[in-house]
Amino acid sequence: MSGHGTGQGGASVSAATPAALAAGACSALCALWAMRGLPLGGLLLWVTPLPLLLAGLGFGARAAAIAVVVASLSLLLLSPLLGLAIYLFAFGLPAALLVGAAQQPGRMELALPLALLGIWPAAIVLGLAVLIPDLEGAMREAVALGTQRMGVALPEGMVEQVARVKAAAAGFWVALTMVVNGLVAQRILERRGLALHPSPPAEALRVPDWYLLLPGLALGGLLAVGGAVPLSVLLILLVPFLLLGVAAVHRRLRDRPGRMAFLVGFYLLMLLFLQVMAPLMVGLGLFEQIRRRPAPPPT
């Protein structure tokens, strides 16, 4: 077992800085590869946070922060400022925040990181709304331009509907990217005995109780003023409950015969009928949050 100078699996603290430097360089390389439009760049874009999360979950929040700084400096020298900004707000900063929020003395705690998956992208949308007064119009133009470049002609009403949820969809994909990369990073580290802390049990997964107020406030804002921005914020803030619902499905299928077949069918339904399945998963997540009380932290 590890001592003061080692992690959960025996990873030496002296290796933290080199690991963080390497993680930052790898993350920047993935981002640059995607920005330059090189082959498989679209795939590498979605694994950009993986090196950061590997460093953080293996060596702690400080290693994740160093990796983000290294990647940011590399992108500052080799990419446009817009590329650096997208990297920081979509991948770098949320990865470092999630790792820092998850690291608790002697254990990993996922309540606050789960809440941040909703809070961070919602805050980005609100910040953009302040910087861009007509954010809804800008999203409408972006949708129209994107469909035009793809050679797809959408009716004006359809463009309006897509624009209303464009920011929410971006926030959802950022959250999903962080979740998938975090799960992959923790699994890799645990298999090699390098994880700083073991994964908490699935039964402990929930958001802090105060988080329930945020979707309520967003719903109030939507009813009061309407528009794409309040709608996007509300939808983004519901993402953690959607994830809780998906986790509940996994938990209920645990050790059941034919589990993999059921999960394949479940995710096919999610892909094909997202507009129906997403509200169901949000409802299940809310039910799980309200029904189950958190276990006391270990002493």
Disulfide bonds with the S-S distance in Angstrom:
none
